[in-house]
């Protein structure tokens, strides 16, 4: 299986590394920290291509569903009698 770094993924998505890290920390993209040192200051994230593909499918499906506009109910027509009590 192929893995991608945060920088590679950011380049592919045409966004910043910070945006990719936000998606990782938010749980939108599944990633693994490969830094095994106990006192490591920074994590070294790797993203499997299959996990990234699953993210793309989820987001594409959500955006397709969100673009469908709900049908509005028509406003009930009123007559002049409703505005001026007898």
C-alpha positions in Angstrom: 0.0 0.0 0.0 1.1 3.5 -0.8 1.3 6.2 1.8 1.3 10.0 1.5 2.8 12.7 3.7 0.9 15.7 4.8 2.9 17.8 2.3 2.1 15.5 -0.6 -1.6 15.4 0.3 -1.7 19.2 0.6 -0.1 19.6 -2.8 -2.5 17.1 -4.3 -5.5 18.8 -2.7 -4.1 22.2 -3.6 -4.4 23.5 -0.1 -2.1 24.1 2.9 -0.5 21.6 5.2 -2.4 23.3 8.1 -5.7 22.5 6.4 -4.8 18.9 6.0 -3.6 18.7 9.6 -7.0 20.2 10.7 -8.8 17.5 8.8 -6.6 14.8 10.4 -7.1 16.2 13.9 -10.9 16.6 13.2 -11.1 12.9 12.2 -12.1 13.6 8.6 -8.9 12.0 7.2 -7.5 8.8 8.8 -3.8 9.1 9.4 -1.1 7.3 11.4 1.7 8.8 13.4 4.9 6.9 12.5 7.1 8.8 14.9 8.0 6.1 17.4 10.3 8.1 19.6 8.9 8.4 23.1 9.9 12.1 23.5 9.1 13.2 20.0 8.1 16.8 19.7 6.3 16.5 16.4 4.2 13.7 14.9 5.1 12.3 11.5 1.7 11.6 9.8 1.2 9.2 7.0 -2.0 8.7 5.1 -2.9 5.6 3.2 -4.1 6.1 -0.3 -7.1 4.0 0.4 -8.0 6.1 3.5 -7.7 9.3 1.3 -9.9 7.7 -1.4 -12.5 6.9 1.3 -12.4 10.6 2.4 -12.9 11.7 -1.2 -15.9 9.4 -1.6 -17.4 10.7 1.7 -16.9 14.3 0.8 -18.1 14.0 -2.8 -21.3 12.2 -1.6 -22.0 14.8 1.0 -21.5 17.7 -1.4 -23.8 16.1 -3.9 -26.5 15.7 -1.3 -26.0 19.2 0.0 -26.4 20.8 -3.4 -30.0 19.5 -3.8 -32.2 22.3 -2.7 -35.3 21.4 -0.7 -38.6 22.3 -2.3 -40.3 25.2 -0.6 -43.9 25.1 0.2 -45.9 27.8 -1.6 -47.2 30.6 0.5 -50.9 30.3 1.1 -52.6 32.9 -1.0 -54.8 35.3 0.9 -57.5 37.6 -0.3 -58.2 41.2 0.6 -60.9 40.0 3.0 -58.2 38.5 5.2 -56.5 41.8 5.6 -59.6 43.9 6.4 -61.9 42.5 9.0 -65.7 43.1 8.4 
